Amino acid sequence: MSIFRHKQEHGGAVTLLTSFAADKASWRGAEQRRVSSTTWRAFAIWTAVFWGATGVFATLFYVGVLDFPTSAKASLYGISIWLNGWIIPLLLPGARTRKRRQLFHECLVLWLVSLRDDKSAVGDPVGDPVALRLP
């Protein structure tokens, strides 16, 4: 069976699975993975809290309530905590009952999203089968 025929029949990406024996290779459809809407919602709240706090500290500095070192330290500490948002899927209810591969995939996607400064690369988490589009 050709690769293209297999891809048409199974309607998805094709992955070559090999064993240690070089003569045994098989083509199988790759499992489609999505980040759950609960995880996206939790990450959006996490982001709003920490980046909102950064905006508040910047505003307090601008109006003269905070001095620059205090404002900068508080903002940078908040952002360094925000960067650990990849751990959110592990803390959500039901994390122990979910498949490990799906759980770690969500952690990886959140880690990649939090490292990007261009948020336009993030697709629609509900309707788009690809949660993260890299350029």
Secondary structure, DSSP 8 states (H G I E B T S, - for coil): --HHHHHHHHTS-EEEEE-SSTT-EEEEE-------HHHHHHHHHHHHHHHHHHHHHHHHHHHTSS-HHHHHHHHHHHHHHHGGGGGHHHHSTTGGGS-HHHHHHHHHHHHHHHH-S-GGGB--TTT-S-SB---
